[in-house]
Amino acid sequence: MIQRWQYFRGSKVLLRACINPLCLSAQIRRTNTMSKNPAAQTQSTSSGQRCPQAKGLETLAALVQSVEETPDPIPTTIKGTIPEWINGSFLRNGPGKFEFGKDRYTHWFDGMAMMHRFHISEGQVTYSSRFLRSDSYVQNSEKNRIVVSEFGTMAMPDPCKNIFARFFSRFQIPKATDNASVNFVKYKGDYYVSTETNYMRRVDPQSLETKEKVDWTQYIAVNSATAHPHYDREGASYNMGNSYGKNGFFYSIIRVPPPEVNAVKADSADLSGAKVICSIRAAEPRKPSYYHSFVMSENYIVFIEQPIKLDLLKFMLYRIQGKSFHKVMTWEPHYQTVFHLVNRHTGEESKVKYVAAPMFTLHQINAFEDNGFLVMDMCCGDDGAVIGDFTLENLRRESGEEMDEFYNGLCRNLPRRYVLPLTVDEMTPPDHNLVTLPNYTATAKKTKQGEVFMTHEELYDDELMQYGGLEFPQINYDKHNGRPYRYFYSCGFGHVFSDSLLKMDVQTKELKVWRYPGLFPSEPVFVASPKATEEDDGVVMSVIITPRKENSTFLLVLDAKTFTELGRAEVPVNIPYGTHGVFNEMG
Ligand SMILES: [Fe+2]
């Protein structure tokens, strides 16, 4: 029975569970709430309790409706000024179709991937969009019903089959979806769209044309990859995926080399040279942790094994019972959070285990090394049981009490900082705070040989609470990823979907805010100006949508330094609430 799991590509379907940027999408259940872990019992008030409760929230139904694609670029109306030095395309991904024929998806993540492109040149902007022609999209379209299972929706057996064939189809292993609706990622100079299964789709970033399906398992021994790779300054890509086999369950760190210099570029996917540089054994092979991204500094990668557990046996049971997969994760705070430190040049894992109180994280902000310490900033929640179930039914709740109830039951993610001492050995004294640098209040103590217990520093002031915490962090990535930095940009979550844009100074914890009632911004992406001398010389872009008025979308361009509007490009289309995006300088 267990051997069959490898045909599930490890937990590839399970892993789609958490593409939600705000919190985990799945309804994560608490197990063993009377934790045996003393660290878990000494947590302060949860982040959700610290944020104000909402009242009278408006419905978001209009932001999760199917839309039409716009394959040919259309002009936009410019208000204000779009700086002439911006040349390239702002690409965004997200679900855009929620039904086929009479069949309806039940979960937000199940929606078919739609790619959006705002092409910016000489102060003008055009817009285009296309559905990803994934196998899921094509097969569903041909049959005019849902024939491929997604994360929260099981495809029903073909009604044309006889009763026996329909019964036995329940026991067939489902294929992973290639509905890559989470992010645009880059390998060896090519753009792909990605979700969290073993499949990606190469795409043309100009025409948004769908290219070939790429299967990670054909290149290396991993059964999945996250939608959040990191990139080094030489052009190599790093990612993490699961490997599962008779030797156990491993979290694998992948490196894909840069494109070869002077090589003739073929119009085909190329992940050749990809290698697993480190495999980290899961603490429990049948209950691995979910992860959505990871940390990379100049010399290290840190994998965070968090107490959100994927129950592989339950997954199999649900399959047999014909249930969807989105309730197979559990919040298990009797586990600590374990930070695995890996040298990214040698692939060697540190023998020191860094542990912290239970927490969950989806998106890291940045990490950097500072005089023998590794500083890690990330968006975290401290009660994974207070998680929303992002079904379309919930997201389409009516304004007022119904929506308030849903929002007020959600977690709030807040930025925090951990500081890992990099030199810990037998001579290190126990029970002393090893974080000796004066500008950090995070702590780290050696508790026993080979183990360090950490507490974090809150990376915000109380002002952040009125914006509902934050998620979707972005930085000046090209210049500052893996290095010391001062600013990050993010979305505030005063509603179930983000309703503000925030700029935070991590030195002073000062906030700058863009927020207007009824406007819902996407993840902000920073683009440096060509003559930038300071970290925040440039613009921040976000796509703004509203449920209040049809066809009233606009691309917002903010001055990154002052966080004030420079201009906007209005486009008469509806765009559903999306996931992640990138800026493509190549046009
Ligand atoms: Fe994400």
Residues whose N, C-alpha, C, O or C-beta is under 5 A from the ligand:
A	BS01	LIG	I19
